[in-house]
Amino acid sequence: MPLKKCYHPKLIEAGCDEAGRGCLAGPVFAAAVMLPKNFSHPDLNDSKKLSEKQRYALRPIIEQEALAFSVALVDHKEIDEINILNASFKAMHIAISKLSIEPQLLLIDGNRFKAYQNIPHECIVQGDGKYQSIAAASILAKTYRDDYMNQLHEAFPHYYWNKNKGYGTLLHRNAIKQYGPSSFHRMSFTLLPEQMKLELEFEK
């Protein structure tokens, strides 16, 4: 089923999405994208449904064709301070504030959002698979965050962030168990399952 070009044909819309909300390490990224009403690309879709190669191929097309776009992040320390939900909202707010054109309507991926100034918004569950602008935002947020985690990997190679991007894979959790958390881990998250924690305590 092709993605919808817009929610309201007469309003200037910005699609918003985030990446990295469920990760154990690193920042949460958000993007806001305003596409022309006539924009179309056969590969555009929810970033999770695309290969890495497809995402990186689409990014320059989105950036070139967009009326405006912006990417923002909130780091792991602030995530620990204000919680991941508020950090996701804040990252989206920053991205929206950096747009060169003020949108008249925000299309938000998900079921919750904290209103930004006086701009109306619509929360759309799985919106990144329904609307072009949200899909485009999901691709930018994901690829910019992946770039960030690939850079962090250079300094912390034993966590394999170039492969897991900070998500709680078995390899990542085993590395936390072996080396302990890094300075980029989210300490408010459950980094290790209880069984691993018990084993660590026992080993001491």
N, C-alpha and C positions, 0 to 999 in steps of 0.2 A: 504494500500500500504506500503510495507516494506521500512524502511529507507535505503538510499544508504550508502555503507561502506566508500566510498571515492569519491573525486572529480577528483583527478588525481592519477592513480594507481602507478606511479613511484616516486611521491614526498612524503616527510614526512610532513603530514598535522597536523595543530592544529585547532580545532573548537573553536570559541569564542562566548560567549553570555553574556548578562547582566541581572540583576534582580533589580527591585525597581525604575526604571526610572520614573514611573508615580506616585510615592508615595508623600505624603505631609510631611513625616517625615523620618528621618534616612538616612543612606548612600545608595549609589548605589553600588552594588556588580557586579563583572565580574569574569568569569572563562575561562580558556583556557585548553583544553583537547586534548591529542594526543592518539588515540586508535590504537591498532594493526589492520592491514588490514583484519585479519580474525575474528575480534571481532564480536560477535552477541549476542543479548539478546532479547527475545520476548516482553518484557515490555518496552524496551527503546523507548522513544518518547519525544516530546515537553513537558516540565515540566507542562505546563498549561493544558495538556490533561491527566495528571496523578493525582491520589489521593495523598494526603500527605503521606499516608502509602507506596504507590508505590515509591514515590520519595526517601523517607528515606531508603527503602529497596535496591534501586538501587545505592545509593551513595557509600556504601563500595565496591560494585562490580566494579563500575567505577574506584574508587581509587586504587583498587587492580590490576585490569586488564590493566589500562592505562600505556602507555609507559612513560608518564609524565603528570602531571596536576598541576594547580595552581589556587588560588583564591585570589582576591584583592578587596579592597574597596576604594571609595572616599567619605569622610564624607559630612554631610549636609552643613557645613560652606563653604567648597570648591565648592560645588554645587551652592551655592548662589553667589560665587565670579566669577566662570567661566562658568556658566550655565550647565544645565543637559546634554545636548548633548556632550559638551566637557568633562564633568565629566565622562560620560559613556565611551568615547574614552580613557580617561586617565586610568580608571580602567582596561580596556582591555589591554592597553599598559603595565601596571604594572604586570598584570597576565602573559602576554606573556614573559616579561623580567625575570620572576621568574621560567620559565620552565627549567628543567634540560637538555633538549635536544632542540637545536635550530630548529624550523620548517622551511621548505622550502616553505610552502604555508599556508596562513591563510584563514580559512573559517569563514566569519563574518555574524552573523545573522542580517538581515536588509538591508537597501539600501544605507547606508552611513558609511564611516569609514575614519579616518585620518591615512594615511600610517604609519606603524611602521618600523623605520629604512629602510633597503633595502629589507625587506621580501615582496614578492608579496602577494596580497590578492584578494579574491573574495567576493563580497557582495551578499548574497543570501536572498531574501525576504522570510520570514517564513522558514528560513533554519533550525530552530530547529525541524521542522516537516518533513525535507527532508534528512538531513545528520546525521549519528550517532554521530560524534564528536561534532557537534553543540548541538544536543539534550542532550548529556552527560554534556556539559558545562552549558546548561540551568538548568539542575538538580542540579549541584553543586552550581551555583550562587544562585539559589532559596533557597536551603536548608540551605546554610551558612547564607544567609540574614535572613531567618526565625528564625534561632537560635539566631542571633544578636537581632532581634526585640523582641523575647521572653524574652531575658535577660533585654532589656530596659523596657519591660512591668512591671518587678518586681519593678522598681523605679517609673514608671508612670502608675499605673494600671487603672486610670480613662479614659485613651484613648483607652483601649482595644486592644493594639497592638498585644497581643497574638492571637487575632482573625483577625484583619484587616491588620496586618503587616505594618501599616503606610499608607495604601491606603485610599482614601477619601470616606469611607462609611458614611452613614447617622449618625451612632452611633459615628464615629470618629469626624465628623464635629460638631455634637451636643456637644461633649465633648470640642472641641475647643471653641465653642460658650460659654459654661458654665465656663470653667477654663482658657481660653486664650491659646495661643500657649506655648509649652514647649521649653526648650533650645535645643531640637533636631528637631524642626520643620524647614522646608525649607521656610525661610521668603520671598524668591523670587517667591514662588508659591502662587496661589490664594487659601488661606486656607479655606475661607468661600465664598459661593455665595453672590452676591450683596444684595439679599433680607435679608440674615442673618446679613450682615454688617449694613444694614439700621436699622434693628431691634435692634442691639446692640447700635447704635448711639442714637436711640430713647429712649432706656432704660436708657441711661446715663442722 
